[in-house]
């Protein structure tokens, strides 16, 4: 994130960049990305943003990987200060079903994480304390996902429509979603554009425009799509693998 922060500052002179750290140290930030309840993380970020005097007239938000859907939750739940553009780089907006790789793949945390998700992602203990379980989306048991997911099912309005979530998201000028075409971490990769597996199996997928979420317009995405507020971009690389040139050409314009 330090590299990204510097890159933005170099290419947008005078810009103020806040890099969100969930914890007092880098070590805590990494641990919290696995073990801190996502709803608590979103609430923490909302408080940070509300107190930052530099952001009170509005700001652009950029989230990487799971940070993409976490910042979308911020946009939906915390309209003040106003988020102008939301850029999701490799975010999993319909969740994941599988975790073939994760940060620090060789570490014991990733092996343990896979075991816990396979054991029971929707158990209350897992949902409360395991970040990846909170956006685990089982297409073989959609009802269980809708009823037990404490984060993703909520922000995707699976149990009913919270009008403020929809209204707040629709206030965005642009919602930019970047998909990595050779992504080996996000399963299915279609989730980065709000697509997912068709119910009852884990092979064939649907697009955002084919989804119930879109046709029922629970988040206002259909209206936003018609108004050309949604941007769908691709990168040829693996998860979060992009060039400096690509970032400057494709991402910087949304920050100016």
C-alpha positions in Angstrom: 0.0 0.0 0.0 3.0 2.3 0.5 3.9 1.8 -3.1 0.4 2.7 -4.2 0.2 5.7 -1.9 3.5 7.1 -3.3 2.4 6.4 -6.9 -0.8 8.3 -6.4 1.0 11.2 -4.8 3.5 11.4 -7.6 0.9 11.5 -10.3 -1.7 13.8 -8.6 0.3 16.7 -7.2 -1.1 18.1 -3.9 -3.5 15.1 -3.3 -4.1 14.0 0.2 -3.9 10.2 0.6 -5.1 8.3 3.7 -3.8 4.7 3.8 -6.1 2.8 6.1 -4.3 0.6 8.6 -6.5 -1.7 10.7 -4.4 -1.9 13.8 -1.5 -0.1 15.5 1.2 -1.9 13.6 1.7 -3.7 10.2 1.6 -7.0 12.1 -1.7 -6.2 13.7 -3.1 -5.0 10.3 -2.2 -8.4 8.7 -3.7 -10.3 11.6 -6.9 -8.3 11.5 -7.2 -9.0 7.8 -7.8 -12.7 8.9 -9.4 -12.5 12.3 -11.1 -9.1 13.0 -14.9 -9.1 12.4 -15.5 -7.3 9.1 -18.5 -5.4 10.5 -16.2 -4.1 13.3 -13.6 -3.2 10.7 -16.1 -1.2 8.6 -17.4 0.6 11.7 -13.8 1.5 12.6 -13.1 2.9 9.2 -16.3 4.9 9.2 -15.2 6.5 12.4 -11.7 7.3 11.0 -13.1 8.9 7.9 -15.7 10.9 9.8 -12.9 12.5 12.0 -10.5 13.2 9.2 -10.8 17.0 8.4 -9.2 16.5 5.0 -12.0 14.3 3.8 -15.1 16.2 4.8 -15.9 17.6 1.4 -15.8 14.1 -0.1 -13.2 11.5 -1.1 -12.3 8.8 -3.6 -11.9 5.3 -2.2 -9.7 2.5 -3.5 -9.8 -1.0 -2.1 -7.5 -4.0 -3.0 -8.8 -7.6 -2.9 -11.2 -8.0 0.1 -10.8 -4.3 0.7 -12.9 -3.7 -2.4 -16.1 -5.1 -0.8 -15.2 -3.7 2.6 -15.1 -0.2 1.2 -18.4 -0.9 -0.6 -19.9 -1.6 2.8 -18.5 1.8 3.9 -20.2 3.5 1.0 -23.5 1.8 1.8 -23.4 2.2 5.6 -21.6 5.5 6.1 -22.7 8.3 3.6 -20.8 11.1 5.5 -18.3 12.1 4.4 -19.4 11.4 0.9 -17.6 8.8 -1.2 -17.3 10.1 -4.8 -15.7 7.2 -6.7 -15.2 3.7 -5.5 -12.5 1.6 -7.1 -12.5 -2.1 -6.3 -9.3 -3.8 -7.5 -9.8 -7.6 -7.3 -12.7 -7.3 -4.8 -15.0 -10.3 -4.3 -18.4 -8.7 -4.4 -20.4 -12.0 -4.6 -17.9 -13.7 -2.2 -15.8 -16.7 -2.7 -16.2 -20.5 -2.8 -12.7 -21.9 -2.5 -9.4 -20.5 -1.4 -6.6 -22.0 -3.5 -4.2 -19.3 -2.6 -4.0 -16.6 0.0 -1.5 -14.0 1.2 1.5 -15.9 2.5 0.4 -19.1 0.9 3.3 -21.1 2.5 2.4 -20.0 6.0 0.5 -22.2 8.5 -2.3 -19.5 8.6 -3.5 -20.3 5.1 -3.5 -24.0 5.6 -5.5 -23.6 8.9 -7.8 -21.1 7.2 -8.8 -23.6 4.5 -9.4 -26.3 7.1 -11.7 -24.0 9.1 -13.7 -22.9 6.1 -14.2 -26.5 5.0 -15.2 -27.4 8.6 -18.0 -25.0 8.7 -17.8 -21.4 7.4 -21.4 -20.6 8.7 -20.9 -21.6 12.3 -21.3 -18.6 14.5 -17.8 -18.8 15.9 -16.4 -18.7 12.3 -18.6 -15.9 11.2 -17.7 -13.7 14.2 -14.0 -14.2 14.1 -12.8 -15.4 10.7 -12.8 -12.7 8.0 -12.9 -15.0 4.9 -15.9 -16.9 6.4 -17.8 -13.6 6.4 -17.8 -13.5 2.6 -17.9 -17.3 2.0 -20.7 -17.9 -0.4 -21.7 -21.6 -0.8 -23.7 -22.0 -4.1 -24.6 -25.5 -3.0 -26.6 -24.1 -0.1 -27.8 -20.6 -0.9 -30.4 -20.6 1.9 -27.7 -21.3 4.6 -25.6 -18.5 3.1 -28.5 -16.0 3.2 -29.4 -16.9 6.7 -26.0 -17.2 8.3 -23.6 -14.8 6.5 -23.2 -11.9 8.9 -21.4 -9.6 6.4 -21.7 -10.4 2.6 -25.4 -11.4 2.8 -26.1 -8.2 4.6 -24.4 -5.8 2.2 -25.8 -7.7 -0.8 -29.3 -7.3 0.7 -30.0 -11.1 0.6 -32.4 -11.0 3.6 -34.4 -7.9 2.6 -33.7 -4.4 1.3 -32.3 -1.7 3.4 -33.2 1.4 1.5 -30.3 3.4 2.8 -27.8 0.9 1.5 -29.2 1.3 -2.0 -29.6 5.0 -1.8 -26.1 5.6 -0.5 -24.4 3.4 -3.1 -26.3 5.1 -5.9 -24.8 8.4 -4.9 -21.4 7.3 -6.3 -20.2 9.1 -9.4 -18.4 5.9 -10.5 -18.1 2.4 -9.2 -15.1 0.9 -10.9 -14.5 -2.9 -10.7 -11.2 -4.4 -11.9 -11.1 -8.2 -12.7 -7.8 -10.1 -13.0 -8.2 -12.5 -16.0 -5.6 -15.0 -14.7 -6.6 -14.7 -11.0 -5.6 -17.9 -9.1 -6.8 -16.7 -5.7 -10.4 -15.6 -6.2 -12.8 -18.4 -6.9 -14.8 -17.7 -9.0 -13.0 -14.7 -10.5 -16.4 -13.5 -11.9 -17.1 -12.3 -8.3 -14.8 -9.4 -9.0 -17.6 -8.1 -11.4 -20.5 -9.3 -9.2 -20.8 -12.6 -11.1 -21.0 -16.0 -9.3 -21.8 -19.6 -9.6 -25.3 -20.5 -10.6 -27.1 -22.0 -7.6 -26.8 -25.8 -6.9 -23.4 -26.3 -8.5 -19.9 -24.8 -8.7 -19.0 -24.8 -12.4 -21.2 -22.5 -14.5 -21.4 -18.9 -13.6 -23.7 -15.9 -14.2 -22.9 -12.3 -14.8 -24.0 -9.3 -12.8 -26.6 -8.5 -15.5 -28.0 -12.0 -15.3 -28.3 -12.0 -11.5 -31.3 -11.6 -9.2 -29.3 -8.9 -7.5 -29.4 -6.9 -10.7 -32.9 -7.6 -11.8 -34.4 -7.0 -8.4 -32.1 -4.0 -8.2 -31.5 -4.4 -4.5 -28.4 -2.2 -4.6 -29.3 0.1 -7.4 -26.7 -1.4 -9.7 -29.2 -1.7 -12.5 -29.9 2.0 -12.4 -26.2 2.8 -12.0 -25.4 0.5 -15.0 -28.0 2.3 -17.2 -26.6 5.6 -16.1 -23.1 4.5 -17.0 -21.9 4.7 -13.5 -20.4 1.2 -13.5 -17.0 0.6 -15.0 -15.8 -2.9 -15.7 -12.0 -3.1 -16.3 -9.7 -6.1 -16.8 -6.0 -6.9 -16.2 -4.2 -9.8 -17.8 -2.3 -10.8 -14.7 -2.8 -12.9 -11.6 -4.4 -11.5 -8.4 -3.3 -7.9 -7.8 -0.6 -8.2 -10.4 -0.5 -5.0 -12.4 2.1 -2.8 -13.9 2.9 0.7 -12.8 2.0 1.9 -16.3 -1.4 0.3 -16.1 -2.2 1.8 -12.8 -1.2 5.3 -14.0 -3.2 5.0 -17.2 -6.3 3.3 -15.9 -6.6 4.2 -12.2 -5.2 7.7 -11.8 -7.9 9.4 -13.9 -10.5 8.5 -11.4 -8.6 10.2 -8.6 -8.2 13.6 -10.3 
